[in-house]
Amino acid sequence: MERASLGLSTDPGHRHGHVVEFYETEVFLVDTVCRVLAPALRAGDAAVIIATPAHGMRFEAALTDAGVDVGAARREGRYLVFDAAVLEK
């Protein structure tokens, strides 16, 4: 099994949703996150990421490589990354 994911939404007609992703490899995780978030960020939507700092840096690099202006999204409050370890406490 390479992955299992679960999409959650309180309103099926609502365009916002939440995704929980389980992964076995780092490459798969980064590719999946980038594939989901890049189009949304390019379209002006927002993303909230809860990850380790190392994963956060990998996501940002992949999104930048995919043509997302992560700096602009961050300044506009559309790209928020929280340290999973800090939130755990």
Rosetta silent file (secondary structure, phi, psi, omega in degrees, C-alpha in Angstrom):
SEQUENCE: MERASLGLSTDPGHRHGHVVEFYETEVFLVDTVCRVLAPALRAGDAAVIIATPAHGMRFEAALTDAGVDVGAARREGRYLVFDAAVLEK
SCORE:     score description
SCORE:     0.000 S_00000001
   1 L     0.000  123.345 -179.691    0.000    0.000    0.000 S_00000001
   2 L   -87.651  -36.196 -179.949    1.512    3.288   -1.047 S_00000001
   3 E  -159.447  163.225  168.774   -1.042    5.608    0.527 S_00000001
   4 E  -142.471  136.638  178.245   -4.416    6.072    2.084 S_00000001
   5 E  -134.828  159.010 -178.406   -6.173    9.383    2.286 S_00000001
   6 E  -137.688  116.033  176.414   -9.349   10.686    3.769 S_00000001
   7 E   -93.005  134.308 -178.145  -11.070   13.830    2.547 S_00000001
   8 E  -125.169  139.478  174.380  -13.335   15.528    5.057 S_00000001
   9 L  -154.493  140.280  179.336  -15.866   18.287    4.609 S_00000001
  10 L   -80.978  -20.330 -178.910  -18.821   19.377    6.700 S_00000001
  11 L  -135.126  109.501 -176.565  -20.757   20.547    3.627 S_00000001
  12 L   -59.444  -25.661  179.302  -20.421   18.544    0.381 S_00000001
  13 L   -85.129   -6.184 -178.226  -21.438   21.589   -1.685 S_00000001
  14 L   -83.469  136.969 -175.924  -18.781   23.766   -0.080 S_00000001
  15 L   -78.945   -6.171  177.677  -15.618   24.241   -2.119 S_00000001
  16 L   -92.577  149.001  179.223  -13.363   24.093    0.936 S_00000001
  17 L  -154.079  173.573  178.733  -12.230   20.769    2.296 S_00000001
  18 E  -126.921  146.058  179.497   -9.755   19.067    4.536 S_00000001
  19 E  -132.117  135.233  172.015   -7.457   16.200    3.664 S_00000001
  20 E  -112.086  128.839 -175.417   -5.606   13.779    5.894 S_00000001
  21 E  -121.707  128.780  173.294   -2.767   11.969    4.126 S_00000001
  22 E  -108.137  138.357 -172.845   -0.938    8.859    5.282 S_00000001
  23 E  -141.710  160.113  177.588    2.282    8.093    3.443 S_00000001
  24 L  -111.753  -23.680  179.867    5.155    5.641    3.307 S_00000001
  25 L  -128.803  149.955  178.512    7.831    7.682    1.502 S_00000001
  26 H   -61.923  -41.927 -178.280    8.969   11.297    1.749 S_00000001
  27 H   -60.771  -44.786  179.168    8.897   11.701   -2.039 S_00000001
  28 H   -61.528  -43.527  179.864    5.289   10.551   -2.194 S_00000001
  29 H   -60.073  -51.433 -177.995    4.297   12.936    0.595 S_00000001
  30 H   -62.433  -44.502  179.365    5.946   15.977   -0.991 S_00000001
  31 H   -61.291  -42.490 -178.543    4.585   15.173   -4.459 S_00000001
  32 H   -66.714  -45.864  179.595    1.065   14.686   -3.118 S_00000001
  33 H   -60.970  -45.146 -179.917    1.069   17.879   -1.061 S_00000001
  34 H   -63.777  -43.257 -179.535    2.415   19.862   -3.995 S_00000001
  35 H   -61.471  -35.045 -179.327   -0.096   18.340   -6.438 S_00000001
  36 H   -81.700  -44.188 -171.976   -2.992   19.331   -4.161 S_00000001
  37 H   -84.261  -32.863 -175.224   -1.796   22.749   -2.965 S_00000001
  38 H   -57.076  -50.446 -179.984   -0.083   24.234   -6.037 S_00000001
  39 H   -62.545  -37.855 -179.867   -3.253   24.707   -8.129 S_00000001
  40 H   -65.115  -46.633 -179.759   -5.145   26.094   -5.139 S_00000001
  41 H   -66.289  -38.511  177.513   -2.427   28.602   -4.243 S_00000001
  42 H   -63.569  -30.152 -179.381   -2.013   29.661   -7.878 S_00000001
  43 L   -83.602   -1.406  178.903   -5.776   30.295   -7.986 S_00000001
  44 L    93.730    5.723  177.347   -5.584   32.579   -4.945 S_00000001
  45 L   -81.336  176.042 -176.627   -6.902   30.086   -2.402 S_00000001
  46 L  -109.814  160.112  175.881   -5.307   29.434    0.986 S_00000001
  47 E  -139.860  136.312  174.260   -3.439   26.508    2.500 S_00000001
  48 E  -118.505  123.415 -177.302   -2.791   25.631    6.130 S_00000001
  49 E  -119.246  131.564  172.246   -0.034   23.099    6.702 S_00000001
  50 E  -116.183  111.985 -172.879    0.819   21.394    9.983 S_00000001
  51 E  -155.913  169.591  171.809    4.133   19.625    9.529 S_00000001
  52 L   -68.645  157.388  177.063    7.624   19.213   10.856 S_00000001
  53 H   -56.590  -39.122  179.947    9.994   22.044    9.909 S_00000001
  54 H   -62.776  -44.028  178.231   11.839   19.690    7.539 S_00000001
  55 H   -66.629  -41.144  178.377    8.626   18.765    5.731 S_00000001
  56 H   -56.527  -42.100  178.690    7.548   22.404    5.625 S_00000001
  57 H   -66.506  -39.420  178.365   10.795   23.333    3.864 S_00000001
  58 H   -65.565  -40.710  178.413   10.372   20.469    1.374 S_00000001
  59 H   -62.736  -45.877 -178.686    6.787   21.524    0.631 S_00000001
  60 H   -61.590  -42.403  178.690    7.838   25.124    0.077 S_00000001
  61 H   -63.130  -43.092 -179.859   10.661   24.100   -2.276 S_00000001
  62 H   -66.490  -40.535  178.876    8.345   21.836   -4.283 S_00000001
  63 H   -65.578  -40.718  176.974    5.658   24.514   -4.494 S_00000001
  64 H   -62.161  -45.304  177.532    8.223   27.076   -5.635 S_00000001
  65 H   -60.717  -27.860 -179.976    9.489   24.624   -8.267 S_00000001
  66 L   -85.950    5.079  175.710    5.847   24.224   -9.391 S_00000001
  67 L    92.147   11.269  178.363    5.604   27.960  -10.026 S_00000001
  68 L   -86.067  132.771  173.807    3.855   29.043   -6.830 S_00000001
  69 L   -85.553   85.108 -175.392    4.952   32.381   -5.382 S_00000001
  70 H   -63.176  -38.241  179.280    5.042   31.081   -1.816 S_00000001
  71 H   -59.723  -44.585  178.944    6.423   34.373   -0.470 S_00000001
  72 H   -65.222  -43.970  179.520    3.469   36.317   -1.877 S_00000001
  73 H   -61.237  -39.428  178.285    0.983   33.727   -0.591 S_00000001
  74 H   -65.128  -46.848 -179.949    2.592   33.944    2.851 S_00000001
  75 H   -61.583  -33.716  179.964    2.482   37.775    2.863 S_00000001
  76 L   -82.057   -1.868 -179.855   -1.192   37.663    1.828 S_00000001
  77 L    76.473   19.797 -178.830   -1.973   35.256    4.673 S_00000001
  78 L  -101.230   -6.988  179.959   -2.862   32.435    2.266 S_00000001
  79 E  -130.016  103.658 -176.668    0.064   30.138    3.098 S_00000001
  80 E  -118.127  127.399  179.142    0.305   29.222    6.771 S_00000001
  81 E  -123.181  126.524  179.023    2.714   26.614    8.090 S_00000001
  82 E  -117.535  141.140  179.729    2.652   25.472   11.697 S_00000001
  83 E   -73.817  118.547 -177.918    5.239   23.291   13.423 S_00000001
  84 H   -60.226  -35.232 -179.489    3.549   20.010   14.322 S_00000001
  85 H   -67.255  -37.947 -179.764    5.782   19.532   17.376 S_00000001
  86 H   -68.551  -41.342 -179.488    4.834   22.907   18.825 S_00000001
  87 H   -69.387  -23.326 -178.472    1.119   22.287   18.332 S_00000001
  88 H   -70.457  -27.519 -174.760    1.472   18.892   19.986 S_00000001
  89 L   -75.528    0.000    0.000    2.489   20.417   23.330 S_00000001
